[in-house]
Amino acid sequence: MATRLGLGLPQNRQYDLGRDVPDVARTAELIGYDSLWVYERALFPEPAGQGLYDIPGLPWPDSYRGVAEPLVTLTLAAAATERVLLGSSVLVAPLHLPFQLARSLATLDAASGGRVLAGFGTGWSHDEYAATGVRPFEERGQVLDELIDVCRAVWGPDPVVHEGRITRISSAVVGPKPARPIPILLAASGQRAKRRLVDHADGWLPVGTGVEQISAQWAELRELAAERGREKPIRTVLRVNAAHSAEPFHGDGRRPFQGDADQIVEDLVEHAEIGLDEILVDLQSTPRDAQELKDVAAEVFEKARAAGV
């Protein structure tokens, strides 16, 4: 069975959201992509203080300036499509009130006919937490734990009851309900996060940093699942942040998924051999506009399928 392929929707500032998101979404569905994805960046510190991924001195990429709100973007895509799944990789979940996020995702799933994949992470930006966080940065794991519980409760049968630190629902009817149980996928790298995934989530959202690293993490996750007695399969969607160029990248120092379409597809072939369910290819950072994004997305898809991905 071929690896499913997803495409990142245009959220960055070079795109016209109202026009380009529905256009790219429709085109991706026609090309044959299986899913469409969004990511979340709430703000861009200016001047930069904390480094990218909390690494001192590592600059934030310029593409993070003015990233469109993810659920609004997914809603635009949902209205323009019929078949593709609609996922987040990832929503920085502790930046959201659990009850409101659960209701938004349920409404989107009901409206789209059961196509939502809820991908959550805890994030790393102290600036984002200072601006929008429900609880302090240090409590982000606890907030994610409760958010997962609130989602399961709100999406489940009425009356909904939940008693937590952030959300208290004594007994209530909460609707609309999702069209089907929404899968929850987590971006988990640390040991505590992996245990959370194995015990409470449906899937894993790694980032494509190299075949050996992803293979090792996937093996560790499966081993942990066996240790903790998990029988349900772990759904896997690899996020690929591609840096496409018209010409191939020459010389040393090429990063995974950097270069022309053929080089990106070579990396896709290698990563597909790991045995993950799906690969999300986010190509939006380098194209000048939506037409170029659609052209590159079509070329990558056709060459990937021709190569057996």
C-alpha positions as CSV (number, residue, x, y, z in Angstrom):
1,M,0.0,0.0,0.0
2,A,1.4,3.4,-1.0
3,T,2.2,5.9,1.7
4,R,-0.5,8.5,1.9
5,L,0.6,12.1,1.0
6,G,-0.6,15.3,2.5
7,L,0.1,18.9,1.6
8,G,0.6,22.0,3.8
9,L,-1.9,24.8,3.2
10,P,-0.7,28.3,2.4
11,Q,-0.6,30.2,5.7
12,N,2.4,32.4,5.2
13,R,2.3,36.1,4.5
14,Q,3.0,35.9,0.7
15,Y,-0.4,34.4,0.1
16,D,-3.9,35.9,-0.2
17,L,-5.7,33.7,2.3
18,G,-9.3,34.2,1.2
19,R,-8.4,33.4,-2.4
20,D,-5.4,31.1,-2.2
21,V,-6.4,28.7,0.6
22,P,-9.6,27.4,-1.2
23,D,-7.7,27.4,-4.5
24,V,-4.8,25.4,-3.2
25,A,-7.1,23.1,-1.3
26,R,-9.2,22.3,-4.3
27,T,-6.2,21.8,-6.5
28,A,-4.5,19.5,-4.0
29,E,-7.6,17.3,-3.9
30,L,-7.7,17.1,-7.7
31,I,-4.0,16.3,-7.8
32,G,-4.6,13.3,-5.5
33,Y,-3.3,14.4,-2.1
34,D,-4.9,12.6,0.7
35,S,-4.9,15.4,3.3
36,L,-4.3,19.1,3.9
37,W,-2.5,20.5,7.0
38,V,-1.9,23.6,9.0
39,Y,0.6,24.6,11.6
40,E,0.5,27.2,14.4
41,R,2.7,30.3,15.1
42,A,0.9,32.8,17.2
43,L,3.4,35.7,16.9
44,F,6.9,36.7,15.8
45,P,9.1,38.4,18.5
46,E,10.6,41.7,17.3
47,P,13.4,42.2,18.1
48,A,14.0,38.5,18.6
49,G,14.9,37.5,22.1
50,Q,14.4,33.8,22.7
51,G,15.9,31.7,19.9
52,L,14.1,29.2,17.7
53,Y,13.2,26.0,19.6
54,D,14.5,27.8,22.8
55,I,18.1,27.6,21.4
56,P,20.0,30.8,22.2
57,G,21.1,32.7,19.1
58,L,19.1,30.5,16.6
59,P,17.0,32.9,14.6
60,W,13.3,32.4,13.8
61,P,12.8,31.9,10.1
62,D,11.3,34.9,8.3
63,S,8.4,32.6,7.1
64,Y,7.1,32.7,10.7
65,R,6.1,36.4,10.3
66,G,2.3,36.6,10.1
67,V,1.2,33.0,10.0
68,A,-2.6,32.7,9.5
69,E,-4.7,31.2,12.3
70,P,-4.8,27.5,11.7
71,L,-8.5,26.6,12.4
72,V,-9.7,29.5,10.2
73,T,-7.4,28.2,7.5
74,L,-8.7,24.7,7.8
75,T,-12.3,25.9,7.7
76,L,-11.6,27.7,4.4
77,A,-10.1,24.4,3.0
78,A,-13.0,22.3,4.3
79,A,-15.6,24.4,2.5
80,A,-13.7,24.1,-0.8
81,T,-13.1,20.3,-0.7
82,E,-15.0,17.0,-0.3
83,R,-12.6,14.1,0.2
84,V,-9.3,15.2,1.8
85,L,-8.6,14.9,5.5
86,L,-8.0,18.1,7.4
87,G,-5.2,18.0,9.9
88,S,-3.0,20.2,12.2
89,S,0.7,19.6,12.6
90,V,0.5,21.0,15.1
91,L,-1.8,23.2,17.1
92,V,0.1,24.4,20.2
93,A,-2.7,23.1,22.4
94,P,-1.9,24.9,25.7
95,L,-2.3,28.3,24.0
96,H,-6.1,27.4,23.7
97,L,-8.8,27.1,26.2
98,P,-9.6,23.4,26.2
99,F,-13.4,23.7,26.1
100,Q,-13.4,26.2,23.2
101,L,-10.8,24.2,21.2
102,A,-12.8,21.0,21.7
103,R,-16.0,22.7,20.4
104,S,-14.2,24.3,17.4
105,L,-12.8,21.0,16.3
106,A,-16.1,19.2,16.8
107,T,-17.9,21.8,14.8
108,L,-15.3,21.6,12.0
109,D,-15.5,17.8,11.9
110,A,-19.3,17.8,11.8
111,A,-19.3,20.4,9.0
112,S,-16.7,18.6,6.9
113,G,-18.3,15.1,7.3
114,G,-15.8,13.6,9.6
115,R,-12.4,14.7,8.1
116,V,-10.6,16.3,11.0
117,L,-7.3,15.1,12.5
118,A,-6.4,16.9,15.7
119,G,-2.6,17.2,16.0
120,F,-1.4,18.7,19.2
121,G,1.9,19.8,20.6
122,T,3.2,21.8,23.6
123,G,5.3,24.3,21.7
124,W,8.5,26.0,22.8
125,S,8.0,29.7,22.5
126,H,7.9,31.6,25.8
127,D,6.7,34.7,23.9
128,E,3.6,32.8,22.7
129,Y,2.8,31.6,26.2
130,A,3.2,35.0,27.6
131,A,0.7,36.4,25.1
132,T,-1.9,33.6,24.9
133,G,-1.1,30.7,27.2
134,V,-3.9,29.4,29.5
135,R,-1.3,28.5,32.1
136,P,2.4,29.3,32.5
137,F,4.9,27.7,30.1
138,E,6.2,25.3,32.9
139,E,2.7,23.8,33.1
140,R,2.2,23.1,29.4
141,G,2.3,19.3,29.8
142,Q,-0.4,19.4,32.4
143,V,-2.6,21.6,30.2
144,L,-2.2,19.2,27.3
145,D,-3.2,16.3,29.5
146,E,-6.4,18.1,30.6
147,L,-7.1,19.3,27.1
148,I,-7.1,15.7,25.8
149,D,-9.5,14.7,28.5
150,V,-11.8,17.7,27.8
151,C,-11.8,16.9,24.1
152,R,-12.8,13.2,24.8
153,A,-15.5,14.4,27.1
154,V,-17.0,17.1,24.8
155,W,-16.9,14.8,21.8
156,G,-18.5,12.0,23.7
157,P,-22.1,11.4,24.7
158,D,-24.2,13.9,26.7
159,P,-24.5,14.8,29.4
160,V,-20.8,16.0,29.4
161,V,-19.1,16.0,32.8
162,H,-15.5,17.1,33.5
163,E,-13.8,18.3,36.7
164,G,-10.3,19.7,36.1
165,R,-8.0,22.6,37.0
166,I,-9.0,24.7,33.9
167,T,-12.4,23.3,32.8
168,R,-15.3,22.4,35.0
169,I,-18.5,21.0,33.4
170,S,-20.9,19.8,36.0
171,S,-23.4,18.2,33.6
172,A,-24.3,19.7,30.2
173,V,-25.4,19.0,26.6
174,V,-22.5,20.1,24.3
175,G,-22.9,20.1,20.6
176,P,-22.6,19.7,17.8
177,K,-20.8,16.4,18.1
178,P,-18.1,15.4,15.6
179,A,-19.2,13.1,12.8
180,R,-16.9,10.4,14.2
181,P,-14.4,10.1,17.0
182,I,-11.7,12.7,16.0
183,P,-8.2,11.1,16.1
184,I,-5.8,12.9,18.4
185,L,-2.1,12.9,17.2
186,L,0.8,14.2,19.3
187,A,4.2,15.6,18.5
188,A,6.1,13.7,21.1
189,S,9.9,13.5,21.4
190,G,10.6,13.4,25.1
191,Q,10.0,10.3,27.3
192,R,7.1,11.8,29.2
193,A,5.5,13.0,26.0
194,K,5.9,9.5,24.4
195,R,4.1,8.0,27.4
196,R,1.3,10.5,27.0
197,L,1.0,9.5,23.4
198,V,1.0,5.7,24.0
199,D,-1.5,6.0,26.9
200,H,-3.9,8.7,25.6
201,A,-3.5,9.5,21.9
202,D,-4.2,7.9,18.5
203,G,-1.1,8.9,16.6
204,W,2.4,10.4,16.3
205,L,3.5,13.5,14.4
206,P,7.3,13.4,13.9
207,V,9.2,16.0,11.9
208,G,11.5,14.9,9.1
209,T,15.0,15.5,10.3
210,G,16.6,12.5,8.8
211,V,15.9,8.8,8.2
212,E,18.1,7.4,11.0
213,Q,16.7,9.7,13.6
214,I,13.0,9.1,12.7
215,S,13.6,5.3,12.4
216,A,15.2,5.2,15.9
217,Q,12.3,7.3,17.4
218,W,9.7,5.1,15.8
219,A,11.4,2.0,17.1
220,E,11.5,3.5,20.6
221,L,7.8,4.4,20.5
222,R,6.7,1.0,19.4
223,E,8.9,-0.6,22.1
224,L,7.3,1.7,24.7
225,A,3.8,0.8,23.4
226,A,4.6,-2.9,23.8
227,E,5.9,-2.3,27.3
228,R,2.7,-0.4,28.3
229,G,0.4,-3.0,26.8
230,R,-1.0,-0.9,24.0
231,E,-2.7,-3.0,21.3
232,K,-4.2,-0.3,19.2
233,P,-1.9,0.7,16.2
234,I,-0.3,4.1,16.4
235,R,-1.2,6.3,13.4
236,T,1.9,8.1,12.0
237,V,2.1,11.3,10.0
238,L,5.6,12.6,9.2
239,R,5.9,16.4,8.7
240,V,8.3,17.4,6.0
241,N,9.3,21.1,5.9
242,A,10.6,21.2,2.4
243,A,12.8,24.0,0.9
244,H,12.2,23.7,-2.8
245,S,14.4,25.3,-5.5
246,A,14.1,25.3,-9.2
247,E,17.7,24.0,-9.6
248,P,19.2,21.0,-7.7
249,F,21.2,21.7,-4.6
250,H,24.9,21.0,-5.3
251,G,27.7,20.4,-2.9
252,D,27.9,19.4,0.8
253,G,25.5,20.4,3.5
254,R,22.2,19.7,1.8
255,R,19.5,19.2,4.5
256,P,16.8,16.6,4.1
257,F,14.1,17.8,1.7
258,Q,16.1,20.7,0.4
259,G,16.6,21.1,-3.4
260,D,14.6,20.5,-6.5
261,A,11.6,18.2,-6.9
262,D,13.8,15.2,-7.7
263,Q,15.9,15.7,-4.6
264,I,12.8,16.1,-2.4
265,V,11.3,13.0,-3.9
266,E,14.6,11.0,-3.2
267,D,14.2,11.9,0.4
268,L,10.5,11.0,0.4
269,V,11.4,7.6,-1.0
270,E,13.9,7.0,1.8
271,H,11.5,8.1,4.5
272,A,8.6,6.1,3.1
273,E,10.7,3.0,3.6
274,I,10.5,3.5,7.4
275,G,6.9,2.3,7.2
276,L,5.0,5.4,8.4
277,D,1.4,5.8,7.3
278,E,1.5,9.2,5.8
279,I,3.9,12.0,4.9
280,L,2.9,15.6,5.0
281,V,4.9,17.8,2.6
282,D,4.8,21.5,3.5
283,L,6.1,23.3,0.4
284,Q,4.8,26.8,1.2
285,S,7.9,28.6,2.5
286,T,9.7,29.1,-0.8
287,P,7.1,29.7,-3.6
288,R,6.4,33.3,-4.5
289,D,2.7,32.8,-4.8
290,A,-0.1,30.2,-4.9
291,Q,0.4,29.3,-8.6
292,E,4.0,28.3,-8.0
293,L,3.0,26.4,-4.9
294,K,0.4,24.4,-6.9
295,D,2.9,23.7,-9.7
296,V,5.5,22.4,-7.2
297,A,2.9,20.4,-5.3
298,A,1.8,18.7,-8.5
299,E,5.4,18.0,-9.6
300,V,6.4,16.5,-6.3
301,F,3.2,14.4,-6.0
302,E,3.5,13.0,-9.6
303,K,7.2,12.2,-9.2
304,A,6.7,10.7,-5.7
305,R,4.0,8.3,-7.0
306,A,6.1,7.4,-10.0
307,A,8.9,6.5,-7.6
308,G,6.6,4.2,-5.6
309,V,5.8,6.5,-2.7
